[in-house]
Amino acid sequence: MSRLLLAGVLVTFAFPVSAEVNEVQVAQQYGVSFLPLMLMERDKLVEKHAKAAGLPELRVNWAKVAGPSIINDGLISGSVHFAATGAPSLITLWDKTNGVVKGMSAMTTYPLYLVTRNAAVKSIEDFSEKDKIALPSIKVSTQAIVLQMAAAKAWGQDQYARLDPFTIGLSHPDAMLALMSGTGGVNSHFSTSPFYEQEIKVPGVRTVTTSYEILGGRATALVITASSRFREANPKTYRAFFDALSQSIQTINKDKRAAAKVYLEQAQDKKNTVEDIVRMIDNPDYEYTLRPEKVFKTAVFMNQIGSVKRRPASVRDLFFPEVHPLGGD
């Protein structure tokens, strides 16, 4: 869906006063990390759970966008009801709305890969004004925040923004094409699967570091966010989405080969095979799970550098109660 069309859709939706909504808007981005939502869309899992809860007419609209900015605006205005965002976007929204927007749950834990074709770049410290690093959105995307964490680690906390001038905002598909062709001077990409696996095959492209190395272990890359106003006004719809997500993740983890076929079909991916996708999602570092990991650590960093004003007491402050029994950090 184009930015213009999505913007038009966002203006259309509003919360009802009494009855639950009969139409919801879901926003997401690109990559195999969004597979649970793809399965939910294909199999109409949200609609099925809503019908079981007594909401037979629920319509679910799915929109794909290049970066988090328009998603964040939609969640704040109440026109996007559910969104898959990076952990930093969740933290920013939680801070900006004084806790009105929170995480429904985590969705995907996986590493992000910083790759380059610049032979002179051996580590984070080697990037310079000669480099252009593509990521979904400058300064606000997960990749942008993790890059700031890497800079703070390398040069000290006060130097967290040292690499920001070398970044450019591009969707992952566009970033991959730019990196592989050298278009627009892009020679580096803070990438994700399945784009990373294609990029690393290109002669001269190699991995500089990963989000796991920077964060010190496994970390949630994607969460589902929603508004407390929507959750309170539409408890059955909210629960239907939560249960559909849970079912989708269970289905994927039970049969990853079948799930890989769903991804290729829904994403219209002609570059990868079923075996390629299975290899990605069967990696021990890759997991679809509702349990958050390292989200609190990211929030603390963002508070320390002034990206957000408020610091949560724990990860529980950032998520709605449905996911609290799963623990996490």
Secondary structure, 3 states (H helix, E strand, C coil): CCHHHHHHHHHHCCCCCCCCCCEEEEEECCCHHHHHHHHHHHHCHHHHHHHHCCCCCCEEEEEECCCHHHHHHHHHHCCCCEEEECHHHHHHHHHHCCCCEEEEEEEEECCCEEEECCCCCCCHHHCCCCCCEEECCCCCCHHHHHHHHHHHHHHCHHHCCCCHHHEEECCHHHHHHHHHHCHHHCCEEEECCCHHHHHCCCCCCEEEEEHHHHHCCCCEEEEEEEEHHHHHHCHHHHHHHHHHHHHHHHHHHHCHHHHHHHHHHHHCCCCCCHHHHHHHHCCCCCEECCCCCCHHHHHHHHHHCCCCCCCCCCHHHHECHHHHHHCCC
